[in-house]
Amino acid sequence: MEHPRFQLPSFDASWRTRLVFGAGTLARLGELAAEAGMRRVLLVTDAGIMAAGHGKRAVEVLGGAGMEVALFDGVRENPTTLDVERCLAVAREARVDGMVGLGGGSSMDTAKGANFILTNGGEMKDYWGVGKATRPMLPMIAVPTTAGTGSECQSAALIADEATHRKMACLDPKAAARVALLDPELTLSQPRRVTAWTGVDALTHAVEALVTRKGNALSGMHAREAFVLIAGNLGRVLREPGDVGARAAMQLGAAHAGIAIELSMLGAAHAAANPLTARFGVVHGAAVGLMLPVVVRFNAADPACARVYAGLAVAAGLAGPHLRVASAVEAFVDALEALMREAGIPATLGEAGVNPLMIPELAADAAEQWTGRFNPRSVGAPEFEGLYAALAGDRQEGQGTEGCGEQMHSTS
């Protein structure tokens, strides 16, 4: 499959996070914490995870391995600096030497955020950007209970400013989890809508990471594997929520997508989705799912990008290998839209509760999002206006945007 830049770019990658994958592996949490040198552990999670019983089980496993466990279960969806401050207070009082983030991306990001300040001092804004931590950070184990963000395999903490609500992406290799423990049985407690939203988020990660300007051979390998696993199993887990095998594939796919993001970043679908969440409260997974098909059509105007999409469609069994590129891309978009319908993702701005009269403001916000700069085709406010406008009414089959100038239960 040809890369959209026509060559294989160089890269420098290291494996920071050990993956432990399989049904029932939560039972190894204490063992893994001990191997990481932990004795006084902060468990960071949310009320929904506690209600599902996962938090109690994690405390029991850690305690059984001789750990002292402090609990912060006040994580909110889309965590802010206030969540980090509250978590940090518990960590300081307990004098912890390690952290476990249990839940969705919100729990893992809150744990990472507290880790930054606990070990390096200052405020969250001091780490906005890349590589701002100067001192080592505490070992962390990430235990996702969703198949969505891939935060367990990333070195970024996404924390919003409590006052302005602007998200700060704080990336540092020191913040990466020492271990990502993937137990698909933990995802069985998710409501259907959360399974759908997080699954669509992971799917979007895979599609976007494959074609970004920063992408390389390694990120492409992970992104393709992520897409094949997620696209082949998202519908199954929605129809058969007790299928642990399908949930395992989804969780592993989300982790692959997280690794791909770490290497290649994201694109215009995420940049356009963030203002929908900030201004209208559209759940992140629904927002990126709404934007993904129209962004794929937009990017496919780049012939090299279209070939990558066509190859992805063939790899996932969505198109035959002998189809012309344009036909394979259409099959790819059709399959994406079918998955969005099955997941209950809105197909228009109106269905998402977004006022189309706000498109100019949304486009201006989207143009300021950092992920947009990695999109394979350049996007500014005029292009984002075109993308939103394509979703302002009933979606028409074959509708394109050529000429156009991220939760409940810890889903974020």
Buried (B, 14 or more C-beta within 10 A) or exposed (E): EEBBBEEEEEEEEEEBBBBBBEBEBBEBBBEBBBBBEBEBBBBBBBBBBBEBEBBEBBBBBBEEBEBBBBBBBBBBBBBBBBBBBBBBEBBBEBEBBBBBBBBBBBBBBBBBBBBBBBBBEEEBBBBBEEEBBEEEBBBBBBBBBBBBBBBBBBBBBBBBBBEEEEBBBBBBEBBBBBBBBBBBBBBBBBEEBBBBBBBBBBBBBBBBBBBBBBBBEBBBBBBBBBBBBBBBBBBBBBEEBEBBEBBBBBBBBBBBBBBBBBBBBBBBBBBBBBBBBBBBEBBBBBBBBBBBBBBBBBBBBBEEBBBBBBBBBBBBEBBEEEBEBEBBBBBBBBBBBEBBEBBBBBBBBBBBEBEBEBBEEBBBBBBEBBBBBBBBBEBEBEBBBBBBBBBBEEBEEEBBBEEBBBBBBBBB
